[in-house]
Amino acid sequence: MLDKTVPYHPIYMVRFPAPLPSLPELPEGFCYRTYEKGDELSWAQVETKVGSFDNVKNALAYFEKEFAPRPELLAIRFGGIANEKGVMVAHAAAWEKDGNNLFHWLATDPAYQKKGLGRAAALYALHLFPDKSKPVLLHTQTNSHVAIEMYAKSGFRFVSSPVPGNEFDKTLEILSQVMSPATLERLTSNAVPLPDSITVH
């Protein structure tokens, strides 16, 4: 869930090539899978529930713009966790854009949170990147501070470079209001410049 009580400021994170942990075992009735026709609706519903969009119609319009034009990627790099009815309730994309490995749109239906599905969906998406020798870029924001801590545990580090969409100092100022000093110190000390192999616009 987005924490709308926290001011929005963007931040990039990056994960350098490193061995991935095995996928965790899921609760009974849940399974990992990649995109199937119709998942766009559950994606739009979940993203609306967590506050990424004002309504399902706008979420579906974004899906049609961002994901639908690349069906070859949808089939193998849009993944998540489905419930016992086959409905995807947690998802993330192991996307490719401008030649970059791009991890984005991680979300879990609020009705299914606190089951470890978000972390499982994140790891599943990381496993879906075909070229694991390249760094993975993630664009997030301060009102996703709970997810930021999870990303850090999955190997992502803050990008400190002053590139478009990366307000590092302002982000730290805001996060200091909602994170413990120890957590923020760990995130700050691990911050890295944007790798030369990645270009953002």
trRosetta pair geometry for C-beta under 8 A, 3 or more apart (Angstrom, degrees):
i j d omega theta_ij theta_ji phi_ij phi_ji
1 50 5.0 -140 -105 -147 48 78
1 51 6.2 71 -162 6 69 119
1 110 6.2 49 -67 -93 111 107
1 113 7.7 -39 -22 -67 98 162
1 146 7.7 34 55 39 72 141
2 50 6.1 103 -8 151 80 80
2 51 3.9 -117 38 85 112 130
2 52 6.7 141 -29 -67 129 58
2 143 4.8 40 -171 131 88 113
2 144 6.2 -46 -111 -73 71 73
3 6 4.6 46 104 8 108 112
3 143 4.8 -152 61 -162 70 77
3 144 7.6 174 15 -75 87 24
3 145 6.4 -35 26 25 137 99
3 146 7.2 119 -32 -10 119 102
3 178 7.3 129 107 -142 161 160
4 51 6.3 -134 -51 -163 110 151
4 143 6.3 45 -86 -155 33 142
5 143 8.0 145 51 -127 46 103
6 142 5.4 -137 143 129 119 98
6 143 4.4 168 75 -99 104 73
6 145 6.4 -163 -123 -14 179 122
6 174 6.4 103 -177 170 98 113
6 177 7.4 166 -124 82 95 117
6 178 5.9 -32 -98 -35 131 151
7 142 6.4 12 86 82 63 142
7 143 7.5 -148 90 -56 19 100
7 174 5.5 -118 62 -125 100 133
8 141 5.5 -9 -154 177 80 133
8 142 6.3 171 -139 47 28 97
8 143 5.5 -41 -91 -7 70 118
9 141 6.4 156 75 -156 34 82
9 142 4.7 43 44 -13 82 123
9 167 5.0 -91 -178 72 109 129
9 170 5.1 -143 -152 116 157 109
9 171 4.9 -155 107 -86 121 70
9 174 5.6 156 21 5 127 150
10 139 6.5 -10 -166 -174 110 95
10 140 7.5 152 -153 90 63 32
10 141 5.2 -45 -101 -97 51 85
10 165 5.0 -66 120 -171 147 68
10 166 6.6 -80 113 -83 96 31
10 167 6.0 94 60 14 69 95
10 171 7.4 -75 89 -79 27 121
11 139 7.7 160 85 -155 38 54
11 140 5.9 -25 68 72 85 77
11 141 6.6 145 19 -104 79 31
11 142 7.1 92 -8 -55 116 68
11 148 7.8 33 73 -113 134 128
11 158 6.3 -41 173 -137 122 94
11 159 7.3 163 176 45 73 83
11 166 6.1 67 -138 -139 42 66
11 167 6.9 -84 -77 54 70 62
11 168 6.6 97 -125 -98 96 53
11 171 4.3 78 -69 -118 123 164
12 137 6.5 -31 -163 -163 110 93
12 138 6.9 137 -163 78 59 53
12 139 5.6 -32 -102 -100 70 67
12 140 7.9 130 -112 23 22 68
12 158 7.6 104 86 -163 56 53
12 159 3.9 -15 90 32 104 133
12 163 7.1 -4 3 65 145 116
12 165 6.6 78 -49 112 102 97
12 166 4.6 -40 5 -96 103 114
12 194 7.0 23 98 -94 149 106
12 200 7.0 -116 -85 -51 150 164
13 137 7.7 142 80 -162 49 47
13 138 4.4 -20 65 68 94 108
13 139 7.9 -178 22 -82 71 22
13 140 6.2 7 1 15 113 114
13 148 7.5 167 -53 -138 145 81
13 151 5.7 78 104 143 167 139
13 152 7.8 -109 -146 -74 143 66
13 156 4.0 47 150 168 126 117
13 157 6.2 159 -160 73 83 26
13 158 5.8 -49 -104 -95 78 37
13 159 6.3 -157 -98 -13 21 86
14 135 5.3 9 -177 170 107 127
14 136 6.9 153 -159 77 57 50
14 137 5.7 -21 -105 -104 81 59
14 138 7.1 -173 -79 22 33 80
14 156 6.6 146 69 -151 18 75
14 157 6.0 -32 62 59 72 81
14 159 5.5 79 -12 -68 107 102
14 192 6.7 -88 58 68 121 116
14 194 7.0 143 -42 -126 146 58
14 195 6.5 167 -175 -8 159 104
14 198 7.2 -144 -113 2 131 164
15 18 7.3 -103 171 26 91 105
15 103 7.5 29 15 2 124 143
15 126 7.4 -43 93 -124 162 123
15 135 6.4 163 79 -163 47 74
15 136 4.4 -6 54 54 102 103
15 138 7.2 52 -12 -11 97 115
15 154 7.0 -47 -99 118 141 87
15 155 4.6 72 -140 109 108 100
15 156 4.7 -59 -64 -88 93 64
15 157 7.3 133 -90 8 46 74
16 135 5.2 -35 -107 -106 50 98
16 155 7.5 -118 44 163 62 110
16 157 7.7 1 -9 16 94 120
16 195 7.6 132 -98 -63 92 137
17 132 6.0 112 -133 150 97 70
17 133 5.4 6 -99 -143 152 33
17 134 6.9 102 -62 43 108 14
17 135 6.6 -94 -30 -77 71 53
18 155 5.7 -159 57 -146 135 147
20 123 6.7 138 -178 -158 113 89
20 126 5.6 168 -119 119 136 120
20 127 5.9 -175 116 -80 162 78
20 132 7.5 -97 -21 -142 115 139
21 24 8.0 21 123 -50 118 78
21 123 6.5 -57 68 -137 93 136
23 32 6.6 -26 -178 -51 154 154
23 120 6.7 69 -167 -154 85 85
23 123 5.8 163 -111 114 67 122
23 124 6.0 55 -119 -82 121 77
23 127 6.7 -44 -62 -26 107 155
24 116 6.5 -80 104 152 155 130
24 119 7.3 40 10 105 140 105
24 120 5.1 -98 53 -99 107 99
24 123 7.1 100 0 48 87 152
26 30 4.1 -115 155 89 130 109
26 31 6.6 -172 58 -87 154 27
26 32 7.1 180 -33 -37 139 80
26 81 6.4 169 -122 -141 141 124
26 117 7.5 54 -135 -104 100 80
26 120 6.2 102 -91 -167 90 165
27 30 5.3 61 64 13 76 121
27 115 5.8 -58 -16 -175 138 119
27 116 7.8 134 -31 52 99 105
29 83 6.4 5 139 -172 102 64
29 84 3.7 -40 -168 -68 107 106
30 81 5.4 13 -179 178 113 109
30 82 6.8 163 -153 81 63 45
30 83 5.9 -35 -100 -113 78 44
30 84 7.3 -62 -64 -49 48 65
30 89 7.9 -81 -124 43 110 120
30 117 7.0 -113 -161 -105 159 113
31 81 7.0 163 80 -152 30 66
31 82 5.5 -17 61 57 82 93
32 79 6.8 14 -174 177 89 116
32 80 7.6 -170 -143 109 59 24
32 81 6.0 -40 -94 -98 53 69
32 120 7.6 -126 -82 156 103 108
32 124 5.2 -169 -137 -122 123 140
33 36 7.0 -4 138 -23 127 109
33 79 6.8 -168 105 -148 31 83
33 80 7.2 -21 64 66 64 59
33 81 7.8 113 23 -116 71 26
33 82 5.6 -4 29 -6 119 120
33 88 7.6 -116 68 -91 100 101
34 75 6.4 61 134 169 131 39
34 76 6.0 -16 -153 -119 160 25
34 77 7.6 36 -140 -2 120 16
34 78 6.3 97 -166 74 80 59
34 79 4.7 -51 -102 -94 63 85
34 128 7.2 127 -97 -118 110 134
35 39 5.2 -136 -145 45 72 149
35 74 4.6 -67 64 165 164 83
35 75 6.0 -100 64 -99 107 29
35 78 4.2 37 -46 81 120 111
35 79 7.2 -94 -31 -78 67 43
36 39 5.5 109 57 -32 62 112
38 41 6.1 -36 -178 19 62 110
38 42 7.5 49 137 -5 75 99
39 42 5.6 -56 -154 43 53 106
39 43 5.8 59 147 -26 77 104
39 78 7.5 150 104 126 143 122
39 80 7.8 155 -161 36 132 127
39 88 5.1 39 -140 8 103 140
39 91 7.6 132 174 -99 118 146
40 43 5.5 -53 -145 37 32 117
40 44 6.2 33 155 -20 65 106
40 60 6.3 81 150 -130 107 81
40 63 4.8 139 -151 144 104 154
40 64 7.7 64 -161 -60 146 69
40 67 7.4 -178 -106 82 102 134
40 68 7.3 21 -97 -72 143 104
41 44 5.8 -54 -148 36 30 109
41 45 6.3 29 154 -18 64 107
41 56 7.7 25 -154 -171 68 123
41 60 7.2 7 -100 -95 55 113
42 45 5.5 -52 -144 38 34 113
42 46 6.2 33 157 -18 67 105
42 87 5.3 168 -105 -171 145 87
42 88 4.7 137 102 58 142 85
42 89 7.2 -77 177 -75 125 43
42 91 7.9 128 111 -31 100 136
43 46 6.1 -59 -148 38 26 106
43 47 6.2 20 159 -13 64 112
43 59 7.3 -169 116 156 77 117
43 63 6.1 114 95 -96 131 137
43 88 6.9 2 -60 89 72 129
43 91 5.8 -52 -108 50 90 164
43 105 7.8 23 -164 162 112 131
44 47 6.0 -58 -141 41 28 107
44 48 6.2 29 157 -20 63 109
44 53 7.3 -40 -159 47 74 151
44 56 4.8 84 139 -156 113 77
44 59 3.5 142 -146 107 82 119
44 60 4.6 -4 -96 -60 155 72
44 63 6.1 -85 -67 -18 99 136
45 48 5.9 -58 -149 36 28 110
45 49 6.4 29 154 -21 64 107
45 56 5.8 4 -85 -109 60 116
45 59 7.6 -173 -38 82 25 155
45 109 7.7 10 113 -105 97 106
46 49 5.6 -55 -149 35 32 113
46 50 6.4 16 159 -8 67 108
46 88 7.7 -83 -21 111 143 85
46 89 6.9 149 -91 -156 131 41
46 90 7.7 171 -151 -94 156 32
46 91 6.8 132 69 19 155 109
46 107 5.1 144 138 114 111 120
46 108 7.2 -94 -165 170 125 11
46 109 4.8 -86 -115 -75 99 75
47 50 6.2 -59 -143 43 30 102
47 52 4.2 -60 -177 55 89 128
47 53 5.5 51 123 7 102 106
47 59 4.9 152 79 -135 120 132
47 105 7.1 -34 -95 -156 124 100
47 107 5.6 146 -90 32 64 169
48 51 7.8 60 180 -61 30 16
48 52 7.1 -83 -75 55 28 78
48 53 4.9 -54 -93 71 72 97
48 54 7.4 -22 -136 96 92 16
48 55 6.1 21 -131 -160 131 17
48 56 5.1 -64 -33 -72 156 62
48 58 8.0 122 -94 60 104 91
48 59 5.2 -102 -52 -28 95 144
49 109 6.2 38 71 -139 154 64
49 110 5.5 -134 151 0 120 106
50 107 4.9 -145 13 -150 157 119
50 108 7.6 99 -74 57 135 47
50 110 6.7 165 -82 -49 73 93
52 59 7.1 84 92 -105 102 108
52 105 7.9 67 -142 -130 168 79
52 107 6.8 -85 -20 -79 135 147
53 56 7.4 114 100 -87 131 22
53 58 4.7 -177 -169 91 119 108
53 59 4.0 -163 32 -65 164 89
53 62 6.9 -144 -86 3 134 137
54 58 5.8 52 49 25 84 148
55 58 5.3 95 61 10 76 99
55 59 7.2 -140 102 -4 41 92
56 59 5.4 -58 -148 39 37 114
56 60 6.1 38 155 -21 70 104
57 60 5.9 -54 -149 35 28 109
57 61 6.5 31 152 -21 62 105
58 61 5.5 -51 -149 33 34 114
58 62 6.6 36 152 -19 64 101
59 62 5.7 -53 -154 33 34 111
59 63 6.5 36 149 -21 65 103
60 63 5.4 -49 -148 34 36 115
60 64 6.4 38 153 -20 66 103
61 64 5.8 -53 -151 35 32 112
61 65 6.5 26 152 -15 63 108
62 65 5.7 -62 -150 40 33 108
62 66 5.7 6 164 -1 73 116
63 66 6.4 -65 -128 49 24 93
63 67 5.1 -34 -165 37 66 117
63 68 6.2 78 138 -31 73 100
64 67 7.6 -35 -72 55 11 77
64 68 4.7 -14 -138 15 46 142
65 68 7.5 48 -1 34 15 100
65 69 7.5 -5 -171 -12 27 114
66 69 8.0 -145 126 24 10 98
67 70 6.7 -93 -168 48 39 90
67 73 7.8 -127 -152 89 70 107
67 74 5.8 92 173 -89 98 107
67 78 6.5 60 -149 -83 128 147
67 93 7.3 -126 -101 -107 115 145
68 71 7.2 6 -170 -67 47 78
68 74 7.3 28 -106 -61 33 146
70 73 4.3 7 136 26 115 114
70 74 6.3 144 98 -25 71 86
71 74 5.1 -49 -141 32 40 120
71 75 6.4 45 161 -27 68 101
72 75 6.4 -50 -155 25 27 112
72 76 7.5 -17 161 17 56 108
73 76 6.7 -88 -154 53 33 83
73 77 4.7 -44 -175 42 79 122
73 78 7.1 84 131 -25 77 94
73 95 6.6 60 166 -133 139 67
73 96 6.4 -139 -116 27 137 99
74 77 7.3 -62 -85 54 11 75
74 78 4.9 -17 -146 12 55 131
75 78 7.8 48 -6 33 13 94
76 128 6.7 161 151 -168 67 105
76 130 7.8 25 137 -53 129 111
77 93 6.4 54 135 -168 84 71
77 94 4.4 -114 -163 74 89 86
77 95 6.1 130 134 -88 126 39
77 96 7.2 -13 156 -12 173 90
77 125 7.9 66 -175 -151 64 78
77 128 5.1 146 -125 144 57 123
77 129 7.4 64 -130 -89 107 46
77 130 8.0 -71 -82 -21 111 92
78 91 7.2 9 176 -172 81 114
78 93 5.1 -17 -109 -111 73 85
78 94 7.7 -148 -71 30 32 68
78 95 7.8 37 -76 -74 79 83
79 91 6.9 175 102 -146 34 72
79 92 6.7 -16 70 63 75 70
79 93 7.8 140 23 -103 61 37
79 94 6.9 13 14 0 107 105
79 121 7.3 179 111 -156 83 76
79 124 5.2 -128 119 132 131 113
79 125 5.6 -177 56 -86 106 66
79 128 5.3 178 -6 -55 136 148
80 88 4.6 74 87 -161 134 112
80 89 7.5 177 152 54 122 39
80 90 5.1 180 -166 96 101 56
80 91 3.3 -49 -77 -98 140 65
80 92 6.5 137 -86 14 82 59
80 121 5.1 6 -134 -133 67 114
80 124 7.1 144 -103 85 20 142
80 125 7.9 18 -73 -60 57 97
81 88 6.9 119 73 -149 36 68
81 89 6.2 -51 93 59 87 80
81 90 4.4 14 40 54 106 104
81 91 7.6 -142 23 -67 62 51
81 117 5.2 -129 60 -157 156 104
81 120 6.1 55 -61 101 139 118
81 121 5.4 -100 -9 -77 103 96
81 124 7.3 156 -54 1 85 158
82 85 7.9 -125 170 73 94 53
82 86 5.3 -9 174 -156 134 33
82 87 6.1 147 -152 70 83 25
82 88 5.1 -50 -89 -84 76 54
82 89 6.9 113 -134 5 29 81
83 86 7.3 -50 69 14 61 17
83 87 5.4 -9 37 58 102 83
83 89 5.1 55 -36 -16 104 130
83 112 7.1 -128 -76 -95 118 142
88 91 5.5 47 159 -64 123 112
89 108 6.7 35 140 -158 77 68
89 109 4.3 -69 -163 13 85 124
89 111 7.6 -86 -154 72 125 93
89 112 4.5 64 152 10 134 161
89 117 6.8 -19 101 162 101 160
90 107 7.0 -156 -142 100 57 45
90 108 4.1 -4 -106 -107 98 82
90 109 6.9 -103 -62 8 63 76
90 112 6.6 -120 -45 102 100 132
90 117 4.2 -178 -29 146 156 111
90 118 5.9 -137 -145 -84 130 47
90 120 7.2 76 102 72 150 94
90 121 4.0 -137 137 -48 109 144
91 105 6.9 -23 110 127 98 97
91 106 7.3 -163 97 -131 48 41
91 107 6.4 -3 54 55 79 77
91 121 6.0 -108 -85 -164 7 137
92 103 6.7 3 170 -168 116 87
92 104 7.4 167 -163 89 77 23
92 105 6.2 159 -135 88 48 66
92 106 4.1 5 -97 -94 108 78
92 107 7.8 151 -75 13 68 53
92 121 5.0 134 -5 144 106 97
92 122 5.6 94 -33 -97 166 47
92 124 7.2 137 48 71 111 89
92 125 3.7 -80 99 -43 114 150
93 102 7.6 -2 109 105 101 86
93 103 7.2 160 84 -152 60 41
93 104 5.5 -19 59 66 105 70
93 105 5.1 39 6 50 108 111
93 125 6.4 44 71 -140 8 129
94 101 7.3 -25 -176 -165 79 92
94 103 6.3 -11 -110 -101 55 73
94 125 4.5 174 -52 -178 92 77
94 126 6.8 167 -100 -85 117 19
94 127 8.0 -105 -69 64 154 41
94 128 3.9 173 21 83 152 108
94 129 4.8 -136 -176 -61 125 71
95 101 7.9 135 80 -167 47 44
95 102 4.4 -37 78 76 95 99
95 103 7.4 166 27 -88 79 21
95 104 6.2 -30 18 32 126 99
96 99 7.5 0 -178 -122 93 13
96 100 7.0 164 -154 76 55 44
96 101 6.6 -31 -101 -104 71 44
96 102 6.5 155 -102 20 17 94
97 100 5.8 -25 71 55 66 92
97 102 4.8 0 24 -6 104 149
98 199 6.4 -114 149 78 128 92
98 200 7.8 132 79 -106 156 42
98 201 7.2 179 -94 -5 160 110
99 199 7.7 38 60 37 113 100
100 134 7.8 -174 -151 154 47 130
100 137 5.1 -9 168 16 131 131
100 198 5.4 65 -111 -131 120 90
100 199 7.5 -147 -53 46 117 59
100 200 7.9 16 -39 -77 162 74
101 129 5.2 34 -145 -136 128 134
101 131 6.9 -140 -69 74 122 93
101 134 5.0 143 -13 101 122 115
101 135 6.8 -173 49 99 114 40
101 136 4.5 -69 111 -107 117 66
101 137 6.5 139 82 14 62 75
102 136 7.4 161 -92 -164 13 71
102 137 5.4 -29 -106 70 65 95
102 138 7.6 138 -162 -86 57 42
102 139 7.9 -9 -156 -1 101 96
103 106 7.5 13 160 -39 95 110
103 122 7.7 57 -176 -152 131 80
103 125 6.0 113 -137 126 97 127
103 126 6.8 -2 -100 -81 135 75
103 136 5.1 44 -20 167 113 117
103 137 7.1 177 22 80 76 40
103 138 4.7 -28 71 -87 101 95
104 138 6.6 162 -77 -137 68 67
104 139 6.5 1 -100 44 117 85
106 118 6.6 85 164 -162 109 87
106 121 6.3 146 -145 106 91 114
106 122 5.5 19 -124 -86 143 89
106 125 7.2 -119 -88 7 98 154
106 147 6.6 150 87 -150 122 133
107 118 7.8 -49 -171 -117 15 99
108 112 5.8 -119 173 86 99 96
108 113 5.2 122 108 -86 124 78
108 117 5.2 128 -127 91 130 108
108 118 4.4 -89 -28 -72 134 90
108 121 6.8 177 -76 11 94 144
109 112 4.7 58 71 20 96 106
109 113 7.4 -145 91 -35 47 78
110 113 5.5 -31 -146 -5 40 120
112 115 5.9 -60 174 21 71 133
112 117 5.6 -6 140 24 110 156
113 117 7.4 -112 -108 44 37 106
113 118 6.9 20 -125 -30 80 117
116 119 5.6 -52 -166 43 68 110
116 120 5.8 71 137 -25 82 107
117 120 5.4 -58 -144 42 35 114
117 121 6.0 37 157 -23 70 105
118 121 5.8 -53 -146 35 28 109
118 122 6.4 30 153 -20 62 105
118 147 7.4 -112 171 -112 137 89
118 150 6.6 -18 121 -173 116 170
119 122 5.6 -53 -150 34 33 114
119 123 6.5 29 155 -15 66 105
119 150 5.8 -130 -90 -160 88 120
119 153 7.8 -33 -126 89 119 124
119 154 7.3 -175 -148 -68 83 114
120 123 6.0 -56 -149 39 31 107
120 124 6.2 35 152 -23 65 108
121 124 5.5 -52 -146 35 32 116
121 125 6.5 34 155 -20 64 103
122 125 5.9 -55 -153 34 29 109
122 126 6.6 29 151 -18 63 105
122 150 6.8 159 -9 140 165 115
122 151 7.4 -140 -154 -96 148 63
122 154 5.7 -93 133 -85 130 162
123 126 5.5 -53 -150 36 36 113
123 127 6.5 37 151 -20 66 103
123 154 6.7 -146 -77 -129 76 118
124 127 5.7 -55 -154 34 32 112
124 128 6.7 37 147 -28 63 104
125 128 5.4 -52 -154 24 38 117
125 129 7.8 51 151 -32 61 84
126 129 6.4 -33 -167 3 41 109
126 136 6.8 -66 -124 -58 88 173
126 154 7.0 -170 -40 175 152 122
129 132 5.7 119 96 -81 107 69
129 134 7.7 -128 167 60 132 98
129 136 6.5 -111 -63 -91 161 117
131 134 5.1 40 119 5 109 111
134 197 7.0 -139 -145 131 90 143
135 195 5.2 137 13 12 155 154
135 197 6.7 136 23 71 108 121
135 198 6.4 -72 74 -44 122 125
136 156 7.7 -79 88 -97 102 93
137 198 5.7 136 -66 -144 130 144
137 200 7.5 175 -166 -73 153 113
138 151 6.3 -163 108 -148 164 140
138 156 5.7 -27 29 -132 141 143
139 165 6.2 -27 -136 156 125 130
140 144 5.0 -106 -175 70 107 136
140 147 6.6 -152 -145 99 139 117
140 148 6.0 166 117 -85 151 87
140 151 6.9 -137 -29 -22 157 161
141 144 5.4 89 62 11 70 102
142 145 6.1 7 -178 -61 53 96
142 171 5.6 -162 -71 -141 103 75
142 174 4.5 -2 -146 105 154 138
142 175 5.9 -134 -135 -62 96 80
144 147 4.3 -34 169 41 99 119
144 148 6.0 119 110 -35 81 86
145 148 5.2 -43 -146 24 38 121
145 149 7.1 41 157 -20 62 95
145 175 5.9 158 -119 -124 119 89
145 178 5.1 88 94 102 172 132
145 179 6.3 -138 -175 -56 125 100
146 149 6.2 -53 -165 28 34 108
146 150 7.1 28 143 -12 63 106
147 150 5.4 -57 -154 39 43 113
147 151 6.1 47 148 -24 73 101
148 151 5.5 -49 -147 33 33 114
148 152 6.5 37 153 -22 63 102
148 175 7.5 -76 82 -119 163 133
148 187 7.5 25 151 -118 113 147
149 152 5.7 -50 -151 32 33 114
149 153 6.7 32 150 -17 63 104
149 179 7.5 167 -69 -119 112 114
149 183 6.5 -30 -109 -162 111 132
150 153 5.7 -55 -152 36 35 111
150 154 6.5 29 150 -15 66 108
151 154 5.6 -64 -152 41 34 109
151 156 4.0 -34 159 44 96 139
152 155 7.9 156 -176 20 29 9
152 156 5.9 -84 -85 68 37 80
152 157 7.3 77 -124 -91 76 45
152 186 7.4 96 173 117 146 111
152 187 5.9 -80 -100 -99 146 93
152 190 7.5 118 -146 67 105 151
157 187 7.8 165 -147 -155 60 62
157 190 4.6 -122 -132 138 109 103
157 191 6.2 169 165 -108 96 30
157 192 5.3 54 113 6 134 106
158 168 6.8 110 164 -131 119 99
158 171 7.8 176 -142 100 128 140
158 187 5.7 75 -20 169 122 90
158 188 7.1 -14 40 -101 147 37
158 190 6.9 110 25 88 84 82
158 191 4.1 -36 80 -106 103 91
158 192 7.5 145 82 21 55 61
159 163 7.3 -35 136 30 131 117
159 166 5.6 -63 92 -140 111 143
159 168 7.2 -118 97 -83 59 115
159 191 7.0 125 -135 -161 3 86
159 192 6.6 -43 -114 74 52 68
159 193 7.2 36 -159 -174 76 20
159 194 5.0 42 -159 -75 125 78
160 168 5.2 77 -140 -130 51 162
160 191 4.2 89 -52 152 109 120
160 192 6.5 176 8 74 99 14
160 193 6.0 -56 60 -81 92 48
161 166 6.4 39 81 100 69 154
161 168 7.8 131 50 -36 25 137
161 193 4.8 76 -60 -152 104 69
161 194 4.1 -72 24 -3 147 98
162 166 6.8 -170 -139 88 25 104
162 168 7.2 -96 -84 12 62 113
163 166 4.9 45 60 26 76 128
163 194 5.7 20 -17 -22 144 154
163 200 5.2 90 148 62 134 118
164 200 6.1 -152 62 120 88 102
164 201 6.4 -16 59 151 142 25
165 200 6.3 -105 46 154 123 136
166 194 7.7 -142 -30 -58 172 122
166 200 7.6 95 -24 79 116 156
167 170 4.3 -25 150 47 114 116
167 171 5.5 135 94 -32 77 91
168 171 5.7 -61 -147 33 23 113
168 172 6.6 20 159 -16 62 105
168 191 7.2 91 -151 -154 128 147
169 172 5.9 -55 -152 34 31 109
169 173 6.5 35 150 -22 64 105
170 173 5.5 -51 -151 32 35 117
170 174 6.6 30 154 -15 66 104
171 174 6.0 -60 -153 38 31 106
171 175 6.1 24 155 -15 68 111
172 175 5.7 -56 -138 42 31 108
172 176 6.3 45 157 -35 63 100
172 184 6.8 110 -153 -167 85 113
172 188 6.2 63 -122 -91 132 112
173 176 6.0 -49 -158 17 26 116
174 177 6.1 -55 -174 21 42 112
174 178 7.6 -2 148 10 69 106
175 178 6.1 -78 -153 51 46 90
175 179 4.9 6 165 7 89 123
175 184 5.9 153 118 -109 109 111
175 187 7.7 -61 131 74 156 153
176 179 6.7 -61 -107 52 24 89
176 181 7.7 35 -144 -96 85 65
176 184 5.7 56 -96 -115 68 168
179 183 4.6 -115 177 85 108 123
179 184 4.7 128 101 -55 125 95
179 187 7.7 -16 156 9 164 138
180 183 4.6 92 57 6 85 103
180 184 7.0 -162 87 -4 43 87
181 184 5.9 -60 -144 42 30 108
181 185 6.0 34 157 -24 66 108
182 185 5.7 -53 -146 35 28 113
182 186 6.5 29 154 -20 62 105
183 186 5.8 -56 -153 34 31 111
183 187 6.5 25 153 -14 66 107
184 187 5.7 -55 -146 39 34 110
184 188 6.0 32 156 -19 67 110
185 188 5.8 -57 -142 40 28 109
185 189 6.0 25 161 -18 65 110
186 189 6.1 -57 -141 37 25 107
186 190 6.4 14 161 -10 60 113
187 190 6.2 -69 -150 42 26 104
187 191 7.1 51 149 -53 61 89
188 191 5.7 -28 -160 -14 37 117
192 195 7.8 19 129 -53 121 74
194 198 5.6 -112 175 77 98 112
194 200 7.1 -102 -147 4 153 113
195 198 5.0 78 68 9 89 103
